[in-house]
Amino acid sequence: MRIQTVIRSPSIRQQIRILRRGSSPLPEIESELDGSVARVTINRPEGRNALTAKAANDLIDAITAFSPQDARVIVITGRGTSFCAGADLSEYAVDESGESAYANLSGALVRAARLIGEHPLPVIGYINGPALGGGATLALACDLRFAAPSAVIGIPAARLGVVLDFSNARRLYHIAGASVASDVLLGARILDADEAEAAGIFNRVTRSDPPEDDVNKWLAEIASLAPKSQAAHKKALRALIDQIPPSPESDPALTEEITKLSIEAFGSEDLQEGIAAFASRRKPNFKGR
């Protein structure tokens, strides 16, 4: 029997105790403990699981709630036919405090990626459909990525006029290599499941019908392995990646320069044009200002 819970109370430990008894799921984020597999689902199918800042922070809470005492593996996926379409464009407007809602969402996604890397459990992304923009960076942050044949992945930031942060650009580069990373970022290329698997972005593409059959089998296999061994290997692998320069920590001047360019892009006319073009389903006319 699968048991569901909400992850939004002050006490995470209380949530885990509630988890075993059952309660109602969040509208935007669902979590459940299915034996030794912790499942976290983005539940905004009407918007292709695009994330608001609140949903991204709820996602962080959901991941944080599970420990090695509760589960052996965490899997993140999306409800319906999409994994995550990135940012909810309705939040691109500036909020009452004058702070960009998109900047809030970007910060939450960066924190989520860091949390996934620091979590002692293996965190798997099941890419059940399109993973675009922030959805792609969420997938890339996972330790492994399993995908349905219908999955696609890409970061079409240049189609909108935004800039991918340094840490996520670096992660894409290390996973896929310079050639594919350049095509994804400079060419706004969207990769299908076979292309992403060939590039090493997707570790495995399911061929079963339904696709969840393969995914559940793979999750059970990972959950059956030695937890201490997995935790040590995960820490070693993450450390190896983090120690390869340049990194935000090893080159603060470069990070500052990229951040400055990102801020300029967020305040540009091109960003407003990109949002307007997306909303009206037309091709943007960028002016470089």
Secondary structure, 3 states (H helix, E strand, C coil): CCEEECCCCCCHHHHHHHHHHCCCCCCCEEEEEECCEEEEEECCHHHCCCECHHHHHHHHHHHHHCCCCCCCEEEEEECCCCCECCECHHHCCECCCCCEHHHHHHHHHHHHHHHHHHCCCCEEEEECCCEECHHHHHHHHCCEEEECCCCEEECCHHHHCCCCCHHHHHHHHHHHCHHHHHHHHHCCCEEEHHHHHHCCCCCEECCCCCCHHHHHHHHHHHHCCCHHHHHHHHHHHHHHHHCCCCCCCCCHHHHHHHHHHHHHHHCCHHHHHHHHHHHHCCCCCCCCC
